[in-house]
Amino acid sequence: MKTYAARQRLTMMALALVLHVPSLSAAASAESLSDMDWTLQPGESVQDLSRLIYPKSQRMQQYFIAETIRLNRERQPDLHPATAFAQQQQIIIPSIKQLSGKSRAGIKR
């Protein structure tokens, strides 16, 4: 359990850093900033990751899961939110900025 708590803290610190670090390259496209590679650890699922990133918002968890599934359609067509992998698995996840824009758009409707 200590390992899980430590990983959760590291994940949150890394995500906070990603949000506050300015773009390192002026040539970086908006698309490349909208998603990033992520390594799921053995026994971890997309659903678990969504709970780590958005612990208080089921709605944002749902946005995160849906967008992650969409981004990984070509690489992993059978990706399911509750699938816990037996070994490390590389996936693409949406950026928090990208999802917050979707959330705001959903609220305006």
N, C-alpha and C positions, 0 to 999 in steps of 0.2 A: 504494500500500500504506500510505503514511503516513496518508492520509485515512481508510482503513478502521480503522487502529489508533486514531486520534483519535476516530472515531465510536464505536468499541467502548468506549473509556475514558469518554466522555461518557455513553453509555448506562448503563454500570454505576454511574456517579456519580448519575445521575438516578434510577435504581431504588433506590439506597441512600437517597437523599433522601426518596423517596416512602414508604419503609418507616419512616423515623424522624420524619417530620413528623406531629404530632398532628392530628386532625380539626379543620378550621377552622370547622366549623359543627356545632353539636349536633343540628341538624335533618337532617343528612345521613343518608340511609338506608344500611343495610348493603349493599343491592344496588348502590347507586351507588359504594360503596367497593370492590366486588368486581371491577369491570372498568373499563378506561379506553381512551380512543382512542389510537391509535398510528399514526404515518405511516411506512410502509415506503418506503425510498428506491429509486430506479430500480436494477434488478438485484438487489434484496434479496427474499428469500422468507420465509415464516413459519418454515420450517425453519432458515434462517440466523439469524433472530431468536432461536429457541429455543436454538441453540448459543451465542449471545452471552450469554444470560441464565443458562443452565445448562450451562457448558462441561464439567463433569465428570460429569454425570448424564444418561445416555440415558433413564432412566426418567422423570425430570422433564421432559426435552425432549418425550417422548411425551405426557405429561399436558398440557403447555403447548400442543402442536400440536392435540391433540384438543379441548381446551377453546376454543381460538381458533377452530377450524373451527365448533364448536357456536355460539359467540357471534355469528358472522358469517353464519349460515345464511340469515337473511332478507335481509341487505344484499347478500351475495355467495354465492349458492348453489353456484357452480362453483369456489369457493376450494379450492385444492389446496396441500398443504404445500410442494411443490417449485416452485411457480409463481413465477418471478421477473418482476416487473412492469416494463414499459418506462418508466413514469412513476410519480411519487409516488402512493401508494395509501393511503387511510385505512382502518384496520381497528380492531376492538375486541379487546383482549387481556385475559386474566384477571390479577388482581393476584397477586403472589407469596404473599400471605397466604392467598388462596383456594386456590391450588394446594398450598401446604404442608399445609393441612387435608386435602385429598384424598389427599396422599401418606401422611400419618399414618393415615388411615382404611384405605388399602390395605395398610399394614404390619400393622395389628391383625388382619386377617383370616387 
